[in-house]
Amino acid sequence: MIFKVFGDLHGNTPSIKDNFDAIISPGDFSATFSREYKFKAMRDSKRLNKKVNWKSYLNKEEVKKILEKEKFSMYKVLNYLNSFNKPVYFVPGNYEPRPNKLNKIIKDFPNLINCHLKLIKLNELNIIGYGYNTHPEIPQNKKDKMIYSNVLEQDKIEYKKNKKILFSLFKKSNKPTTLITHNPPFKTPLDIVLWQGSPRYNEHLGSVLTRELIETFNPIVCCSGHMHEHHSSYKLNNTLCINPGEKDCLLKINGNHAQANI
């Protein structure tokens, strides 16, 4: 089976000429009009040792306009992916609305299949998805533990809940399994921040849970995004981990073998 794997599209609709059976997307469909404020919030969070909300820099009307522009660009990308008339297996990123709202939106796009916390059974293989995550579920350094201390307990609860669901899905999967995540596995070449303009430059910000899933269940491939500066692959145990960054690649899966032109 041949998949076209996109990185974070962020409002872009690139021309595609490849032949493929289905699409895989790690989310982040909308353009990044709020990005400068989110990065400012990250810098201030690090400086003040407390979490800062990006919306605090703007008034309600300004926030509303940005969110409307991002919503419009998201619909454009969803319509583009749907137009190929092939299955689109995706997980939501950090720019997508929460599950209930998102599931209502994608009803207008019949080829889109939200895999977040689901087991999707195909003829040749199974797909399991884990979206939304943007950083280690449990802070991995003292600085982050201080910054996120007020939400740490809630994060631990969310982590345990998602871990229980995902471990259960993997135990039910009786075929070669592809894992789709928004965030790459933690502490690999795919999750380190290489952009020097980032307030988290040179830090590993991948998903701890994604790494646990790979080390425990050895899916044949893990497709991620989120880290735009990467367009590469990495073998973690027996799992081929790929991150197309802001680009794309072809992924060929035949039984327990996966190969990506990345």
ROBA-376367 format. One record per residue: x, y, z of N, C-alpha, C in turn; residue in one letter. Coordinates in Angstrom, 2 decimals. Atoms other than C-alpha are relative to their C-alpha. Layout:
n_u, n_v, n_w, ca_u, ca_v, ca_w, c_u, c_v, c_w, lumro
X, Y, Z, X, Y, Z, X, Y, Z, a
...
***
This chain:
n_u, n_v, n_w, ca_u, ca_v, ca_w, c_u, c_v, c_w, lumro
0.85, -1.19, 0.00, 0.00, 0.00, 0.00, 0.89, 1.24, 0.00, m
-0.81, -1.21, 0.13, 1.34, 3.44, -0.93, -0.77, 1.19, 0.59, i
0.59, -1.18, -0.63, 0.63, 6.49, 1.23, 0.77, 1.25, -0.41, f
-0.61, -1.33, 0.10, 1.28, 10.14, 0.50, -0.04, 0.60, 1.40, k
-0.07, -0.52, -1.36, 2.48, 11.52, 3.83, 0.36, 1.49, -0.06, v
-0.25, -1.44, -0.06, 2.19, 15.28, 4.33, 0.56, 0.37, 1.36, f
-0.35, -0.63, -1.25, 3.92, 17.32, 6.96, -1.09, 1.00, 0.36, g
0.99, -1.01, -0.40, 2.12, 20.23, 8.64, -0.23, 0.96, -1.17, d
0.27, -0.79, 1.20, 0.41, 22.00, 5.74, -0.18, 1.49, 0.30, l
0.12, -1.40, -0.43, -0.47, 25.23, 7.60, -0.49, 0.93, -1.10, h
0.63, -0.86, 1.00, -2.72, 26.66, 4.92, 0.46, -0.22, -1.42, g
-0.54, 0.24, 1.34, -0.71, 25.36, 1.95, -0.68, -1.17, -0.69, n
0.58, 1.08, 0.80, -2.07, 23.20, -0.87, 0.94, -0.29, -1.17, t
-1.02, 0.25, 1.04, 0.98, 21.95, -2.81, -0.51, -0.89, -1.12, p
0.35, 0.82, 1.15, 0.67, 20.42, -6.26, 0.58, -1.41, 0.16, s
-0.42, 1.39, -0.20, 0.84, 16.61, -6.07, -0.25, -0.79, -1.28, i
0.14, 0.78, 1.23, 1.49, 14.33, -9.07, 0.23, -1.50, 0.22, k
-0.30, 1.41, -0.28, 2.41, 11.03, -7.35, -1.25, -0.87, -0.04, d
1.08, 0.98, -0.13, 0.29, 7.91, -7.51, 0.05, -0.60, 1.41, n
0.06, 0.53, -1.35, -0.85, 6.72, -4.10, -1.40, -0.53, 0.28, f
1.28, 0.61, -0.37, -3.63, 4.74, -2.40, -0.76, 0.81, 1.04, d
0.62, -0.75, -1.08, -4.28, 6.99, 0.59, 0.97, 1.07, 0.49, a
-0.79, -1.10, -0.55, -3.03, 10.06, 2.46, 0.11, -0.16, 1.51, i
-0.20, -0.09, -1.45, -1.55, 10.34, 5.95, 0.40, 1.43, 0.33, i
-0.34, -1.36, -0.42, -1.46, 13.71, 7.71, 0.07, 0.08, 1.52, s
-0.14, -0.17, -1.45, -0.19, 14.59, 11.22, -0.69, 1.24, 0.54, p
0.77, -1.14, -0.48, -2.49, 17.62, 11.43, 0.68, 1.34, -0.25, g
-0.39, -1.39, 0.20, -1.92, 21.39, 11.70, -0.31, 0.44, -1.42, d
0.47, -0.36, 1.33, -3.99, 22.29, 8.67, -0.05, 1.51, -0.23, f
0.23, -1.43, 0.18, -4.52, 26.00, 9.30, 1.30, 0.79, -0.06, s
-1.14, -0.92, 0.02, -2.18, 28.90, 8.63, 0.31, 0.49, 1.42, a
-0.49, -0.29, -1.35, -0.18, 30.24, 11.57, -0.02, 1.49, 0.33, t
0.10, -1.43, -0.27, -1.47, 33.77, 12.08, 0.26, 0.33, 1.47, f
-0.21, -0.23, -1.44, -1.19, 33.37, 15.86, 1.41, -0.38, 0.45, s
-1.29, 0.58, -0.39, 2.33, 31.96, 15.78, 0.91, 0.99, 0.75, r
-0.91, -0.95, -0.64, 4.24, 35.14, 16.70, -0.38, 0.23, 1.47, e
0.45, -0.21, -1.37, 2.09, 35.56, 19.82, 0.23, -1.26, 0.85, y
-0.25, 1.24, -0.72, 2.46, 31.89, 20.76, 1.48, -0.13, 0.38, k
-1.43, 0.05, -0.31, 6.23, 32.13, 20.54, 0.37, 1.03, 1.06, f
-0.22, -1.01, -1.04, 6.17, 35.33, 22.59, -0.45, -0.54, 1.36, k
0.49, 0.59, -1.25, 4.11, 33.48, 25.21, 0.97, -1.05, 0.53, a
-0.99, 0.99, -0.44, 6.68, 30.67, 25.26, 1.21, 0.67, 0.63, m
-1.17, -0.71, -0.54, 9.52, 33.14, 25.80, -0.31, 0.57, 1.39, r
0.36, -0.60, -1.28, 7.66, 34.92, 28.59, -0.27, -1.06, 1.06, d
0.21, 1.10, -0.95, 6.64, 31.63, 30.18, 1.33, -0.46, 0.58, s
-1.33, 0.44, -0.44, 10.28, 30.63, 30.33, 0.65, 1.05, 0.91, k
-0.61, -1.09, -0.77, 11.33, 34.05, 31.68, -0.68, 0.18, 1.36, r
0.77, -0.26, -1.22, 8.55, 34.34, 34.29, -0.24, -1.24, 0.84, l
0.22, 1.27, -0.70, 8.48, 30.66, 35.30, -1.48, -0.27, 0.27, n
1.43, 0.32, -0.08, 4.73, 30.50, 34.72, -0.58, 0.02, -1.40, k
0.58, 0.11, 1.32, 2.50, 29.65, 31.81, -0.72, 1.29, -0.39, k
0.64, -1.21, 0.52, 1.46, 32.66, 29.69, -0.83, -0.37, -1.22, v
0.90, 0.25, 1.12, -1.50, 32.54, 27.29, 0.23, 1.03, -1.10, n
-0.28, -0.92, 1.12, -0.83, 34.03, 23.83, -1.11, 1.03, -0.20, w
1.13, -0.92, 0.19, -4.29, 35.63, 23.81, 0.08, 1.22, 0.90, k
-0.11, -1.10, -0.96, -3.27, 37.88, 26.72, 0.65, 1.24, -0.62, s
-0.66, -1.14, 0.65, -1.32, 40.13, 24.29, -0.96, 0.79, -0.90, y
0.94, -0.59, 0.96, -4.42, 40.99, 22.25, -1.35, 0.24, 0.67, l
1.37, -0.14, -0.49, -7.96, 42.23, 22.77, -0.89, -1.06, -0.63, n
0.91, 1.06, 0.45, -10.97, 39.99, 22.14, -0.26, 0.05, -1.49, k
0.28, -0.15, 1.42, -11.64, 41.40, 18.69, 1.19, -0.46, -0.85, e
-1.21, 0.42, 0.71, -8.04, 40.84, 17.57, 0.16, -1.51, 0.02, e
-0.07, 1.45, -0.12, -8.08, 37.27, 18.85, -1.03, -0.65, -0.92, v
1.08, 0.54, 0.84, -11.39, 36.64, 17.08, 0.38, 0.03, -1.47, k
-0.38, -0.13, 1.41, -10.03, 37.90, 13.74, 1.06, -1.04, -0.37, k
-1.05, 0.98, 0.26, -6.94, 35.70, 13.98, -0.57, -1.40, -0.08, i
0.58, 1.34, -0.01, -8.95, 32.62, 14.83, -0.89, -0.24, -1.21, l
0.84, 0.13, 1.19, -11.38, 33.28, 11.98, 0.86, -0.23, -1.24, e
-0.92, 0.18, 1.13, -8.50, 33.58, 9.50, 0.60, -1.40, 0.00, k
-0.56, 1.35, -0.09, -6.99, 30.34, 10.77, -1.06, -1.04, -0.34, e
1.09, 0.93, 0.30, -10.37, 28.60, 10.56, -0.24, -0.07, -1.51, k
0.22, -0.04, 1.45, -10.84, 29.72, 6.94, 1.09, -0.78, -0.73, f
-1.11, 0.70, 0.66, -7.38, 28.44, 5.96, -0.06, -1.50, 0.27, s
0.16, 1.42, -0.31, -8.10, 25.12, 7.71, -1.01, -0.65, -0.94, m
1.02, 0.53, 0.91, -11.26, 24.61, 5.63, 0.56, -0.16, -1.41, y
-0.61, 0.07, 1.34, -9.26, 25.32, 2.47, 0.85, -1.26, -0.14, k
-0.87, 1.18, 0.04, -6.74, 22.58, 3.30, -0.82, -1.28, 0.09, v
0.84, 1.19, -0.12, -9.40, 20.09, 4.37, -0.70, -0.31, -1.32, l
0.65, 0.18, 1.29, -11.23, 20.65, 1.10, 0.98, -0.52, -1.05, n
-1.06, 0.45, 0.92, -7.97, 20.17, -0.81, 0.30, -1.49, 0.20, y
-0.29, 1.41, -0.28, -7.18, 16.86, 0.92, -1.17, -0.90, -0.40, l
1.19, 0.77, 0.34, -10.74, 15.67, 0.42, -0.17, -0.16, -1.51, n
0.22, -0.03, 1.45, -10.60, 16.50, -3.31, 0.69, -1.14, -0.74, s
-0.67, 1.11, 0.67, -8.27, 13.56, -4.08, -0.89, -1.24, -0.10, f
0.94, 1.13, -0.01, -11.22, 11.21, -3.43, 0.68, -1.31, 0.41, n
-0.66, 1.15, -0.59, -8.96, 8.87, -1.49, -0.01, 0.17, 1.52, k
0.04, -0.13, -1.46, -8.93, 8.08, 2.23, 1.13, 0.89, 0.52, p
-0.98, -0.87, -0.64, -7.16, 10.71, 4.34, 0.01, -0.34, 1.49, v
-0.12, 0.40, -1.40, -6.01, 9.26, 7.66, 0.82, 1.08, 0.72, y
-0.68, -1.12, -0.65, -5.11, 12.11, 10.01, -0.22, -0.01, 1.50, f
0.22, -0.34, -1.41, -4.69, 13.18, 13.60, 0.05, 1.53, 0.11, v
-0.03, -1.45, -0.16, -5.35, 16.74, 14.78, 1.29, 0.48, 0.64, p
-1.16, -0.62, -0.60, -2.46, 19.03, 15.60, -0.41, 1.06, 1.01, g
0.31, -1.02, -1.01, -2.25, 21.99, 17.97, -0.76, 1.19, -0.57, n
0.79, -1.08, 0.59, -4.03, 24.28, 15.49, -1.44, -0.44, -0.30, y
1.36, 0.48, 0.26, -7.16, 22.12, 15.25, -0.90, 0.18, 1.22, e
0.94, -0.09, -1.13, -10.32, 22.53, 17.37, -0.08, -1.32, 0.74, p
0.10, 1.19, -0.84, -11.06, 20.04, 20.12, -0.93, -1.03, -0.66, r
0.63, 1.13, 0.72, -12.58, 16.62, 19.22, -1.44, 0.19, -0.42, p
1.42, -0.09, 0.35, -16.32, 17.32, 19.35, -0.24, 0.98, -1.15, n
0.16, -1.00, 1.05, -16.07, 20.46, 17.21, 0.64, -0.47, -1.30, k
-0.69, 0.47, 1.20, -13.56, 18.91, 14.81, -0.81, -1.08, -0.71, l
0.77, 1.08, 0.62, -15.70, 15.83, 14.23, -1.25, 0.51, -0.72, n
1.12, -0.62, 0.70, -18.64, 18.06, 13.28, 0.46, 0.62, -1.32, k
-0.55, -0.66, 1.19, -16.45, 19.95, 10.81, 0.28, -1.00, -1.11, i
-0.44, 0.94, 1.05, -15.10, 16.88, 9.00, -1.16, -0.80, -0.59, i
1.16, 0.63, 0.62, -18.63, 15.60, 8.33, -0.22, 0.55, -1.41, k
0.11, -0.59, 1.33, -18.45, 17.95, 5.34, 1.05, -0.52, -0.96, d
-1.11, 0.52, 0.81, -15.38, 16.09, 4.07, 0.06, -1.52, 0.16, f
0.19, 1.45, -0.21, -16.29, 12.41, 3.64, 1.24, -0.86, -0.12, p
-1.21, 0.83, 0.16, -12.79, 11.21, 2.72, 0.96, 0.12, 1.19, n
-0.87, -0.21, -1.14, -11.24, 12.48, 5.96, -0.38, -0.91, 1.16, l
0.23, 0.95, -1.10, -10.85, 9.95, 8.79, 0.87, 0.41, 1.17, i
-0.71, -0.43, -1.20, -9.92, 11.25, 12.23, 0.41, -1.24, 0.80, n
-0.51, 1.21, -0.65, -7.70, 8.57, 13.79, 0.36, 0.22, 1.47, c
-0.41, -0.31, -1.37, -7.16, 10.28, 17.16, -0.64, -0.95, 1.02, h
0.42, 0.97, -1.02, -7.37, 7.63, 19.91, -0.94, -1.05, -0.58, l
0.82, 1.02, 0.66, -8.86, 5.16, 17.43, 0.87, -1.06, -0.65, k
-0.61, 1.10, 0.77, -7.96, 1.84, 15.83, -0.77, -0.12, -1.30, l
0.61, 0.07, 1.32, -8.67, 1.92, 12.09, 0.50, -1.27, -0.67, i
-0.39, 1.29, 0.58, -8.68, -1.53, 10.49, -0.13, 0.03, -1.52, k
-0.02, 0.11, 1.45, -7.68, -1.84, 6.83, 0.27, -1.45, -0.38, l
-0.24, 1.37, 0.44, -7.24, -4.96, 4.73, 1.42, -0.46, 0.29, n
-1.40, 0.39, -0.11, -3.45, -4.95, 4.81, 0.62, 0.32, 1.35, e
-0.63, -0.47, -1.23, -2.73, -3.14, 8.08, -1.02, 0.74, 0.85, l
0.82, -0.82, -0.89, -4.14, -1.21, 11.03, 0.67, 1.34, 0.24, n
-0.50, -1.33, -0.31, -3.77, 2.45, 11.91, -0.49, 0.41, 1.38, i
0.35, -0.56, -1.30, -3.71, 3.95, 15.40, 0.49, 1.44, 0.04, i
-0.36, -1.41, 0.01, -3.68, 7.71, 15.97, 0.05, 0.63, 1.38, g
-0.14, -0.76, -1.25, -2.61, 10.09, 18.72, 0.35, 1.43, -0.37, y
-0.18, -1.37, 0.43, -3.07, 13.79, 18.03, 0.11, 1.00, 1.13, g
-0.01, -1.18, -0.87, -2.94, 17.24, 19.65, 1.31, 0.23, 0.75, y
-1.18, -0.18, -0.85, 0.27, 16.63, 21.65, 1.07, 0.85, -0.66, n
-1.02, -0.91, 0.53, 2.99, 19.29, 21.24, 1.28, 0.01, 0.82, t
-1.15, -0.03, -0.90, 5.46, 18.60, 24.07, -0.02, -1.25, 0.87, h
0.05, 1.17, -0.88, 6.44, 15.91, 26.58, -1.20, 0.09, 0.94, p
1.21, -0.01, -0.83, 3.23, 14.95, 28.39, 0.30, 0.29, 1.46, e
-0.49, -0.28, -1.35, 5.13, 14.98, 31.67, 1.31, 0.77, -0.16, i
-1.23, -0.80, 0.16, 7.78, 17.76, 31.92, 1.25, -0.80, 0.32, p
-1.22, 0.80, -0.13, 11.26, 16.33, 31.53, 1.18, 0.79, 0.58, q
-1.07, -0.76, -0.65, 13.30, 19.15, 33.11, -0.60, 0.90, 1.09, n
0.44, -0.78, -1.17, 13.11, 21.30, 36.26, -0.69, 1.29, -0.41, k
0.57, -1.28, 0.46, 12.36, 24.51, 34.35, -1.45, -0.18, -0.41, k
1.37, 0.25, 0.44, 9.27, 23.05, 32.70, -0.90, -0.40, 1.16, d
0.79, 0.40, -1.17, 8.12, 21.53, 35.98, -0.45, 1.23, 0.78, k
0.37, -1.26, -0.67, 8.13, 25.05, 37.46, -1.04, 0.77, -0.82, m
0.90, -0.78, 0.86, 6.44, 26.69, 34.46, -1.40, -0.58, -0.01, i
1.30, 0.65, 0.14, 3.67, 24.12, 34.24, -0.49, -0.63, 1.30, y
0.36, 0.59, -1.30, 3.31, 23.39, 37.95, -1.50, 0.06, 0.28, s
1.43, -0.16, -0.28, -0.28, 24.69, 38.02, -0.87, -0.94, -0.83, n
0.79, 0.93, 0.81, -1.38, 22.23, 35.31, 0.61, -1.40, -0.01, v
-0.73, 1.27, 0.03, 0.99, 19.36, 36.10, -0.88, -1.18, 0.35, l
0.85, 1.12, -0.42, -1.56, 17.20, 37.91, -1.03, -0.34, -1.07, e
0.96, 0.24, 1.07, -4.12, 17.65, 35.13, 0.68, -0.65, -1.20, q
-0.75, 0.60, 1.10, -1.46, 16.81, 32.53, 0.28, -1.48, 0.28, d
-0.26, 1.39, -0.38, -0.62, 13.62, 34.44, -1.26, -0.85, -0.18, k
1.28, 0.71, 0.15, -4.30, 12.62, 34.47, -0.28, -0.26, -1.48, i
0.23, 0.12, 1.45, -4.60, 13.27, 30.70, 0.94, -1.02, -0.61, e
-0.99, 0.95, 0.50, -1.41, 11.33, 30.03, -0.40, -1.44, 0.34, y
0.38, 1.35, -0.42, -2.58, 8.30, 32.02, -1.24, -0.49, -0.74, k
1.22, 0.36, 0.72, -5.98, 8.37, 30.33, 0.31, -0.39, -1.44, k
-0.37, 0.30, 1.39, -4.51, 8.51, 26.82, 0.85, -1.25, -0.10, n
-0.84, 1.20, 0.01, -1.93, 5.87, 27.67, -0.84, -1.26, 0.12, k
0.88, 1.16, -0.18, -4.63, 3.47, 28.85, -0.75, -0.32, -1.29, k
0.76, 0.20, 1.24, -6.66, 4.00, 25.66, 0.91, -0.55, -1.10, i
-0.89, 0.37, 1.09, -3.70, 3.69, 23.29, 0.62, -1.38, 0.21, l
-0.53, 1.33, -0.27, -2.20, 0.64, 25.00, -1.08, -1.04, -0.30, f
1.11, 0.93, 0.27, -5.63, -1.02, 24.78, -0.20, -0.19, -1.50, s
0.17, 0.09, 1.46, -5.88, -0.22, 21.04, 1.10, -0.86, -0.62, l
-1.10, 0.79, 0.54, -2.45, -1.68, 20.33, -0.17, -1.48, 0.33, f
0.20, 1.40, -0.38, -3.33, -4.86, 22.21, -1.09, -0.66, -0.85, k
1.07, 0.52, 0.85, -6.39, -5.22, 19.97, 0.42, -0.11, -1.46, k
-0.44, -0.01, 1.40, -4.42, -4.69, 16.76, 0.69, -1.32, -0.33, s
-0.52, 1.33, 0.36, -3.78, -8.06, 15.11, 0.67, -0.01, -1.38, n
-0.67, -0.12, 1.29, -2.08, -6.76, 11.95, 1.18, 0.96, 0.15, k
-1.04, -1.04, -0.04, 1.03, -4.71, 11.14, -0.65, 1.36, 0.20, p
0.65, -1.23, -0.43, 0.30, -1.32, 12.66, 0.82, 1.23, -0.34, t
-0.59, -1.30, 0.25, 1.02, 2.22, 11.55, -0.51, 0.97, 1.06, t
0.35, -0.99, -1.01, 1.08, 4.88, 14.27, 0.12, 1.40, -0.61, l
-0.02, -1.39, 0.46, 0.14, 8.45, 13.30, -0.10, 0.90, 1.22, i
0.01, -0.92, -1.13, 1.02, 11.13, 15.84, 0.29, 1.41, -0.50, t
-0.36, -1.37, 0.39, 1.21, 14.90, 15.70, 1.45, 0.28, 0.37, h
-1.34, -0.29, -0.51, 4.39, 15.10, 17.78, 0.89, -1.24, -0.13, n
-0.90, 1.15, 0.12, 7.43, 12.87, 17.11, 0.32, -0.60, 1.37, p
-0.40, 0.61, -1.27, 8.71, 10.45, 19.76, 1.11, 0.81, 0.68, p
-0.93, -0.80, -0.80, 10.69, 12.08, 22.56, 1.45, -0.47, -0.12, f
-1.45, 0.21, -0.03, 14.49, 12.38, 22.51, 0.49, -0.86, -1.17, k
-0.50, 0.59, 1.25, 15.17, 11.39, 18.91, 0.49, 1.15, -0.88, t
-0.40, -1.08, 0.91, 16.72, 13.32, 16.00, -1.18, 0.75, -0.62, p
1.17, -0.60, 0.64, 13.15, 14.13, 14.90, -0.73, 1.00, 0.88, l
0.77, -0.87, -0.90, 12.01, 16.10, 17.96, 0.83, 1.13, 0.59, d
-0.83, -1.06, -0.55, 14.91, 18.44, 18.67, -0.24, 1.30, -0.77, i
0.27, -1.30, 0.62, 14.28, 22.15, 17.99, 1.31, 0.55, -0.57, v
-1.22, -0.46, 0.68, 16.86, 23.30, 15.42, -0.05, 1.47, -0.39, l
0.13, -1.40, 0.38, 15.48, 26.76, 14.63, 0.51, 0.89, 1.13, w
-0.62, -0.81, -1.04, 17.64, 29.25, 16.55, -0.89, 1.13, 0.49, q
0.92, -1.04, -0.43, 14.80, 31.76, 16.69, -1.03, -0.48, 1.01, g
0.97, 0.55, -0.94, 12.75, 29.44, 18.89, 0.46, 0.18, 1.44, s
-0.35, -0.09, -1.42, 12.63, 30.02, 22.66, 0.38, -1.36, 0.59, p
-0.35, 1.34, -0.48, 13.10, 26.25, 22.98, 1.10, -0.63, -0.87, r
-1.08, 0.46, 0.88, 16.13, 26.01, 20.67, 0.85, -1.08, 0.67, y
-0.89, 1.09, -0.41, 18.16, 22.79, 20.98, -0.57, -0.88, 1.11, n
0.65, 0.85, -1.00, 15.62, 21.12, 23.28, -0.79, -1.12, -0.69, e
0.85, 1.09, 0.47, 13.86, 17.78, 22.80, -1.41, 0.23, 0.56, h
1.37, -0.29, -0.43, 10.11, 18.43, 22.89, -1.00, -1.01, -0.55, l
0.89, 1.03, 0.53, 8.69, 15.19, 21.51, -0.90, -0.61, 1.05, g
0.99, 0.66, -0.86, 6.01, 12.96, 22.97, 0.61, -1.19, 0.73, s
-0.45, 1.12, -0.83, 6.98, 10.68, 25.85, -0.87, -1.22, -0.25, v
0.94, 1.11, 0.21, 3.87, 8.59, 25.26, 0.23, -0.67, -1.35, l
-0.27, 0.58, 1.31, 4.64, 8.12, 21.57, 1.23, -0.91, 0.06, t
-1.19, 0.84, -0.15, 8.08, 6.81, 22.48, -0.34, -1.28, 0.76, r
0.40, 1.19, -0.76, 6.53, 4.44, 25.03, -0.75, -0.99, -0.89, e
0.77, 0.86, 0.91, 4.14, 3.10, 22.39, 0.93, -0.75, -0.95, l
-0.94, 0.62, 0.94, 6.99, 2.45, 19.97, 0.84, -1.06, 0.71, i
-0.87, 0.93, -0.72, 9.22, 0.79, 22.57, -0.75, -1.23, 0.50, e
0.80, 1.11, -0.53, 6.36, -1.39, 23.84, -0.58, -0.87, -1.10, t
0.77, 0.75, 0.99, 4.52, -2.39, 20.67, 0.67, -0.10, -1.38, f
-0.74, 0.09, 1.27, 6.99, -1.84, 17.79, -0.89, 0.09, -1.24, n
0.72, -0.17, 1.27, 4.62, -0.49, 15.11, 1.00, 0.04, -1.15, p
-0.95, 0.03, 1.12, 6.13, -0.84, 11.64, 0.45, 1.40, -0.39, i
-0.37, -1.37, 0.36, 6.10, 2.91, 11.11, -0.74, 0.97, 0.91, v
0.64, -1.10, -0.73, 5.35, 6.12, 13.03, 0.15, 1.26, -0.84, c
0.01, -1.22, 0.80, 4.35, 9.18, 10.98, -0.36, 1.19, 0.89, c
0.22, -1.16, -0.86, 4.64, 12.52, 12.79, 0.21, 1.29, -0.78, s
-0.23, -1.31, 0.59, 4.92, 16.24, 12.11, 0.49, 0.97, 1.06, g
-0.19, -1.01, -1.04, 4.94, 19.35, 14.33, 1.34, 0.72, -0.08, h
-1.32, -0.62, 0.08, 8.71, 19.97, 14.10, 0.31, 0.33, -1.46, m
-0.06, -0.39, 1.41, 8.86, 21.93, 10.83, 1.40, -0.12, -0.60, h
-1.36, -0.04, 0.54, 12.64, 21.96, 10.54, 0.53, -1.35, -0.42, e
-0.48, 1.34, 0.34, 12.88, 18.22, 10.03, -0.67, -0.52, -1.28, h
0.52, 0.75, 1.15, 12.46, 16.24, 6.82, 0.90, -1.22, -0.08, h
-0.93, 1.12, -0.13, 14.01, 12.95, 7.76, -0.67, -1.18, 0.69, s
0.51, 1.21, -0.64, 13.58, 9.47, 9.19, 1.00, -0.49, 1.04, s
-0.85, 0.52, -1.08, 14.95, 7.59, 12.19, -0.57, -1.35, 0.42, y
0.44, 1.32, -0.43, 14.82, 3.97, 13.27, 0.09, -0.08, 1.52, k
0.08, 0.17, -1.45, 13.70, 3.59, 16.89, -0.42, -1.43, 0.26, l
0.21, 1.45, -0.08, 13.99, -0.09, 17.76, -0.27, -0.52, -1.42, n
0.32, 0.51, 1.34, 12.25, -1.75, 14.80, -0.98, 0.89, -0.75, n
1.00, -0.89, 0.59, 9.99, 1.19, 14.01, 0.66, 1.09, -0.85, t
-0.44, -1.09, 0.86, 10.64, 3.49, 11.05, -0.79, 1.25, 0.36, l
0.64, -1.26, -0.38, 9.88, 7.01, 12.34, 0.30, 1.03, -1.08, c
-0.20, -1.01, 1.04, 9.35, 9.67, 9.70, -0.67, 1.31, 0.38, i
0.55, -1.34, -0.21, 8.78, 13.41, 9.96, 0.27, 0.81, -1.27, n
-0.21, -0.74, 1.25, 8.23, 15.18, 6.61, 0.21, 1.50, 0.20, p
-0.13, -1.44, -0.24, 8.42, 18.60, 8.30, -1.08, 0.76, -0.72, g
0.98, -0.76, 0.79, 6.72, 21.09, 5.98, -0.08, -0.52, -1.43, e
-0.01, 0.57, 1.34, 7.18, 18.80, 2.99, -0.90, -1.23, -0.05, k
0.78, 1.22, 0.12, 5.85, 15.38, 1.97, 0.92, -1.12, -0.43, d
-0.77, 1.14, 0.48, 7.02, 11.91, 1.07, -0.95, -1.14, -0.35, c
0.75, 1.21, 0.27, 5.81, 8.58, -0.26, 0.42, -1.08, 0.98, l
-0.25, 1.09, -0.94, 5.52, 5.72, 2.21, -0.60, -1.27, -0.59, l
0.45, 1.28, 0.53, 5.31, 2.16, 0.90, 0.03, -1.04, 1.12, k
0.09, 1.03, -1.04, 4.11, -0.55, 3.29, -0.43, -1.31, -0.64, i
0.29, 1.34, 0.52, 4.20, -4.21, 2.37, 0.24, -0.99, 1.14, n
-0.11, 0.89, -1.15, 3.45, -6.56, 5.24, 0.65, 0.70, 1.16, g
-0.72, -0.59, -1.13, 5.94, -5.82, 8.03, 1.14, 0.92, -0.45, n
-1.09, -0.83, 0.52, 8.18, -3.73, 5.79, -0.54, 1.36, -0.42, h
0.37, -1.36, 0.37, 7.98, 0.05, 5.43, 1.21, 0.73, -0.57, a
-1.07, -0.74, 0.64, 10.02, 2.29, 3.15, -0.50, 1.37, -0.40, q
0.40, -1.37, 0.31, 9.87, 6.08, 2.78, 1.09, 0.69, -0.80, a
-0.99, -0.74, 0.80, 11.55, 8.27, 0.15, 0.22, 1.38, 0.63, n
-0.19, -1.24, -0.76, 12.63, 10.89, 2.66, 1.48, 0.17, 0.31, i
***
